[in-house]
Amino acid sequence: MSWLSPSDWQAVVLSLKVAGWATLLSLPPGLFVAYALARWRFPGRSLVNGLVHLPLILPPVVTGYLLLIGFAPNGIIGAALARIGITVAFSWRGAALAAGIMAFPLMVRAIRLAIEAVDPKLEQAASTLGASRIASFATITLPLILPGILAGSITAFAKAMGEFGATITFVSNIPGQTQTLPLAIYSQLQVPGREAEAARLVVISVTLALGALLVSEWLARRIAARIAGQS
């Protein structure tokens, strides 16, 4: 489409890539943490819950700064990764990591609420019939919480699409490498007379976010209806 420049389309595609990977990599630990917080009682549970939700409270710039300290080429984790040829800071991988961390609390909360809505006695009944804890979760709990997993994943995807502060602090604003959609909007607004270009990117950003939420709602209802029909 001629109404967007190649660099703008590059930012859109990169945003989809970053948000997709951020959501995909966040889902397994998000599911585990949500289950642990919903079902288990252990020392330090409140601390874990606080750490999970910390990115929602901290200024995003602080989160980005902490990531930069840890994953910079001379950082503790970044230096170890650099020795095996993996670069995180100032790359799209770092953008995905920052977006995933910022979206992680939203994913965990949605999945946790879904798990807490499932009666634990269902799992206990399966255990009395000889099913292992993993089997009980896979055959009983997991199908029932699919709407929550879906809602959490798409909400996290939409959040990752809009991540700005942690991303620009951790990976900078490099066109074609780390310049996601929010950063492209920011760059356009820094140039006098580029308000129209920024507005077009804003329309795309709003459309993608709203579309993701609408699809999430529709799919969650379909899955919930199917589960209700099978019960």
C-alpha positions in Angstrom: 0.0 0.0 0.0 1.4 3.4 -1.1 0.1 5.2 1.9 2.8 3.7 4.1 6.5 3.8 3.4 8.6 0.6 3.3 10.1 1.5 6.6 6.7 1.9 8.2 5.6 -1.5 6.9 8.8 -2.9 8.2 7.9 -1.6 11.6 4.5 -3.2 11.4 5.9 -6.6 10.4 8.6 -6.4 13.1 5.9 -5.6 15.7 3.9 -8.7 14.7 7.1 -10.8 14.9 8.1 -9.4 18.3 4.7 -9.8 19.8 4.3 -13.3 18.4 7.5 -14.5 19.9 6.9 -12.7 23.1 3.6 -14.4 23.5 4.8 -17.8 22.4 7.8 -17.8 24.8 5.8 -16.4 27.7 3.0 -19.0 27.5 4.7 -22.1 29.1 6.2 -20.2 32.1 3.0 -18.2 32.4 0.9 -21.3 32.6 3.2 -22.8 35.2 3.3 -19.7 37.4 -0.4 -19.2 37.1 -1.1 -22.8 38.2 1.4 -22.5 41.1 -0.2 -19.3 42.4 -3.7 -20.7 42.0 -3.2 -24.2 43.5 0.0 -24.3 45.6 0.7 -22.9 49.0 4.5 -22.4 49.6 6.8 -20.1 51.4 7.4 -16.9 49.4 4.2 -17.2 47.5 3.3 -13.6 48.1 6.8 -12.5 47.0 6.5 -14.5 43.7 3.1 -12.9 43.1 4.6 -9.5 43.7 7.5 -10.2 41.3 5.2 -11.4 38.6 3.1 -8.2 38.8 6.1 -5.9 39.3 6.4 -4.9 35.6 2.8 -3.5 35.8 4.0 -1.1 38.7 7.5 -0.2 37.7 8.1 2.5 35.1 8.8 0.6 31.8 12.1 2.5 31.6 13.2 0.9 34.8 12.4 -2.6 33.5 14.3 -1.8 30.3 17.3 -0.5 32.3 17.3 -3.7 34.4 17.2 -5.8 31.2 20.1 -3.7 29.8 22.2 -4.4 32.8 21.6 -8.1 32.7 21.6 -8.7 29.0 24.1 -6.2 27.6 27.2 -7.8 26.0 29.1 -7.1 29.2 26.3 -8.1 31.5 26.1 -11.2 33.6 23.6 -13.0 31.3 24.5 -11.1 28.1 28.2 -12.1 28.3 27.3 -15.8 28.7 25.0 -15.6 25.7 27.5 -13.7 23.6 30.0 -16.6 24.1 27.6 -18.9 22.2 26.8 -16.3 19.6 23.5 -15.0 20.9 22.9 -11.3 21.0 19.9 -10.0 22.9 20.5 -6.3 23.6 19.9 -3.9 20.7 18.2 -6.7 18.6 14.7 -7.9 17.8 15.3 -10.7 20.3 15.7 -8.1 23.1 12.5 -6.4 21.9 10.7 -9.7 22.2 12.1 -10.3 25.7 11.1 -6.8 26.9 7.6 -7.1 25.4 7.2 -10.6 26.9 8.2 -9.4 30.4 5.8 -6.4 30.2 2.9 -8.6 29.0 3.7 -11.5 31.4 1.5 -10.2 34.3 -1.6 -9.9 32.1 -1.2 -13.4 30.8 -0.6 -14.9 34.3 -3.6 -13.1 35.8 -6.0 -14.3 33.1 -4.9 -17.9 33.3 -4.8 -17.8 37.1 -8.4 -16.6 37.3 -9.4 -19.4 34.9 -7.7 -22.0 37.0 -9.2 -20.7 40.3 -12.6 -21.0 38.7 -12.1 -24.8 38.3 -13.2 -26.8 41.3 -10.1 -28.5 42.8 -12.3 -31.5 43.7 -12.4 -32.5 40.0 -8.7 -33.0 40.1 -8.9 -34.7 43.4 -11.5 -37.1 42.0 -9.2 -38.0 39.1 -6.4 -38.6 41.5 -8.5 -41.1 43.5 -9.1 -43.0 40.3 -5.4 -43.4 39.8 -4.6 -40.5 37.5 -1.3 -38.7 38.1 -1.2 -34.9 38.8 0.0 -34.2 35.2 -2.7 -36.4 33.7 -5.4 -34.8 35.8 -4.3 -31.4 34.7 -4.0 -32.4 31.0 -7.4 -34.1 30.8 -9.5 -32.1 33.2 -8.1 -28.7 34.1 -6.5 -27.8 30.8 -9.6 -28.1 28.6 -11.6 -26.1 31.2 -9.2 -23.2 31.3 -8.6 -23.0 27.5 -10.7 -19.8 27.3 -8.5 -18.2 30.0 -5.4 -19.3 28.2 -6.6 -17.9 25.0 -7.7 -14.6 26.6 -4.4 -14.2 28.4 -2.4 -15.0 25.3 -4.1 -12.6 23.0 -4.2 -9.9 25.7 -0.4 -10.4 26.1 0.0 -10.2 22.3 -1.9 -6.9 22.2 0.2 -5.6 25.1 3.4 -6.7 23.4 2.4 -4.9 20.2 2.1 -1.6 22.1 5.2 -1.9 24.3 7.4 1.2 24.2 9.3 2.3 27.3 11.2 -0.9 28.1 11.8 -1.6 24.4 13.4 1.7 23.6 15.5 1.6 26.7 16.7 -1.9 26.2 17.1 -2.2 22.4 17.0 1.4 21.3 15.1 2.6 18.2 17.0 1.1 15.2 15.0 1.2 11.9 14.7 -2.3 10.5 16.1 -4.0 13.6 14.3 -2.9 16.7 11.9 -0.2 15.5 8.5 -1.6 16.3 5.2 0.2 15.6 5.1 2.4 18.8 8.7 3.4 18.2 8.0 4.2 14.6 5.1 6.4 15.7 7.4 8.1 18.2 10.0 8.7 15.4 7.5 10.2 13.1 6.3 12.6 15.8 9.8 13.9 16.3 9.9 15.2 12.7 7.9 18.4 12.0 5.3 17.8 9.3 5.1 14.0 9.8 1.9 14.0 11.8 -0.1 12.5 9.0 2.3 9.5 8.8 2.2 9.1 12.5 -1.6 9.1 12.4 -1.7 6.3 9.8 0.5 4.2 12.1 -1.8 5.0 15.0 -4.8 3.7 13.0 -2.9 0.5 12.2 -1.9 0.1 15.9 -5.5 0.6 17.2 -6.9 -1.7 14.5 -4.5 -4.5 15.4 -5.0 -4.2 19.1 -8.8 -4.0 18.9 -8.9 -6.8 16.3 -6.9 -9.1 18.6 -9.2 -8.4 21.6 -12.3 -9.0 19.5 -10.9 -12.3 18.1 -10.0 -13.3 21.7 -13.5 -12.7 22.9 -15.1 -14.6 20.0 -12.8 -17.6 20.3 -13.2 -17.7 24.1 -16.9 -17.8 23.7 -16.7 -20.5 21.1 -14.4 -22.7 23.3 -16.6 -22.1 26.4 -19.7 -23.0 24.4 -18.1 -26.2 23.2 -16.9 -27.2 26.7 -20.4 -26.5 28.0 -21.9 -28.7 25.3 -19.6 -31.6 26.1 -20.3 -31.4 29.8 
